[in-house]
Amino acid sequence: MARSRVNDPLLKHKFTVSIPGLPSGMGCQKGSGLKRELGVVEYSEGGYNHTRKLVGKEKVEAITLERGMFAGKEFETLYKKSLSNPDFRTTVTINLMDAFGKVKRSWKLAEAWVSSWEGTDFDADSEDVAIEKITVEFEYYM
């Protein structure tokens, strides 16, 4: 029996990142840090020889986004918004698509803001593309 592409796992190179205020066609080369984790609350109760473990609050990791550096300063401007306005928050959407370009998985990062911007390194002997990075902090997944 022939295998269909419909049943293939999703490929990690087909993704989009959408941040309000940035060009919708803006692509990223890499994204990392997509992680959710439940906190653990431990407590000891008299009369027991073990520690009880309860489900705590969900914790999320910061997301790092990388892209080729262009003349436009969209990533750096987003960092400056967070720097100059402590109340600045937005929603970041990350979509993972199948081989046909249809969105199959989606993550919305709520109350997001940029905590760091990193420019490229310089090397006169290199022919590599200049890369810039931002770190996006957020409070929870929607």
C-alpha positions as CSV (number, residue, x, y, z in Angstrom):
1,M,0.0,0.0,0.0
2,A,1.4,3.4,-0.9
3,R,1.9,6.0,1.8
4,S,0.2,9.3,1.6
5,R,1.8,12.7,2.5
6,V,-1.3,13.4,4.5
7,N,-0.1,10.9,7.1
8,D,3.5,12.3,7.3
9,P,4.6,14.1,10.5
10,L,4.8,17.9,10.2
11,L,8.1,19.4,9.1
12,K,9.6,22.0,11.3
13,H,10.6,24.3,8.4
14,K,7.1,25.2,7.4
15,F,6.0,27.8,10.1
16,T,4.9,31.4,10.3
17,V,5.2,33.9,13.2
18,S,2.7,36.7,13.4
19,I,3.2,39.8,15.6
20,P,0.8,42.7,15.4
21,G,2.6,45.8,14.1
22,L,5.1,43.8,12.1
23,P,4.8,43.1,8.3
24,S,2.6,40.0,7.8
25,G,5.0,38.6,5.3
26,M,7.9,38.8,7.6
27,G,9.5,35.4,8.0
28,C,11.8,33.9,10.7
29,Q,14.6,31.5,10.2
30,K,14.3,29.8,13.5
31,G,12.2,29.7,16.6
32,S,12.9,27.9,19.9
33,G,11.7,27.6,23.4
34,L,8.1,26.4,22.9
35,K,7.6,24.7,26.3
36,R,4.9,24.4,28.9
37,E,5.4,22.9,32.3
38,L,3.2,22.4,35.4
39,G,4.7,23.6,38.6
40,V,4.9,21.1,41.5
41,V,3.8,22.1,45.0
42,E,5.3,19.9,47.7
43,Y,4.2,19.8,51.3
44,S,4.7,17.6,54.2
45,E,1.7,16.4,56.3
46,G,2.1,15.2,59.8
47,G,1.8,11.5,60.3
48,Y,3.1,10.6,56.8
49,N,6.5,9.3,55.8
50,H,6.4,11.0,52.4
51,T,6.0,14.4,50.8
52,R,2.7,15.1,49.0
53,K,3.0,16.6,45.5
54,L,0.2,18.7,44.1
55,V,-0.3,20.3,40.7
56,G,0.8,23.9,40.8
57,K,0.7,26.8,38.3
58,E,1.7,26.4,34.7
59,K,5.1,27.8,33.8
60,V,6.1,28.9,30.2
61,E,9.5,29.5,28.7
62,A,10.5,32.5,26.7
63,I,10.6,32.1,22.9
64,T,13.6,33.1,20.9
65,L,13.1,34.1,17.3
66,E,15.8,34.5,14.7
67,R,15.7,36.1,11.2
68,G,18.0,37.6,8.6
69,M,18.8,41.2,9.4
70,F,17.3,43.7,6.9
71,A,17.5,47.4,6.5
72,G,14.2,47.7,8.4
73,K,14.4,47.6,12.1
74,E,11.2,45.8,13.0
75,F,12.7,43.5,15.6
76,E,14.7,46.3,17.3
77,T,11.7,48.6,17.2
78,L,9.6,46.0,19.0
79,Y,12.2,45.7,21.7
80,K,12.3,49.5,22.0
81,K,8.5,49.5,22.5
82,S,8.9,47.1,25.4
83,L,11.7,49.2,26.8
84,S,9.9,52.6,26.6
85,N,6.4,51.3,27.6
86,P,6.3,48.8,30.5
87,D,2.5,48.3,29.8
88,F,3.2,47.2,26.2
89,R,1.8,43.7,25.6
90,T,0.7,41.9,22.4
91,T,-0.3,38.5,21.2
92,V,2.2,36.4,19.2
93,T,0.9,33.6,17.0
94,I,3.1,30.7,15.8
95,N,1.6,28.4,13.1
96,L,3.1,25.1,12.0
97,M,1.9,24.0,8.5
98,D,1.7,20.7,6.6
99,A,3.4,20.1,3.3
100,F,0.5,21.8,1.5
101,G,0.7,25.1,3.5
102,K,-2.4,24.4,5.6
103,V,-2.1,25.4,9.3
104,K,-2.1,22.2,11.4
105,R,-0.9,23.4,14.8
106,S,-1.1,26.8,16.3
107,W,0.1,28.5,19.5
108,K,-1.0,31.9,20.7
109,L,1.3,33.6,23.3
110,A,-0.7,36.0,25.4
111,E,0.6,39.1,27.1
112,A,3.8,39.0,25.1
113,W,6.7,41.5,25.1
114,V,10.3,41.5,23.9
115,S,12.8,41.2,26.7
116,S,16.0,41.3,24.5
117,W,17.3,42.0,21.1
118,E,20.6,40.7,19.7
119,G,22.3,42.0,16.6
120,T,24.7,40.2,14.3
121,D,28.4,39.6,14.9
122,F,30.7,41.2,12.3
123,D,33.3,39.2,10.3
124,A,35.0,40.7,7.2
125,D,35.9,37.1,6.0
126,S,32.4,35.7,6.2
127,E,29.8,35.4,3.5
128,D,27.0,34.4,6.0
129,V,23.8,36.3,6.3
130,A,23.6,38.7,9.2
131,I,21.2,37.4,11.8
132,E,19.2,39.2,14.5
133,K,17.4,37.6,17.5
134,I,14.7,38.6,19.9
135,T,13.5,36.9,23.1
136,V,9.8,37.1,23.6
137,E,8.5,36.7,27.2
138,F,4.8,35.9,27.7
139,E,2.5,34.9,30.5
140,Y,0.4,32.0,29.1
141,Y,-0.8,30.2,26.0
142,M,-4.3,31.0,24.8
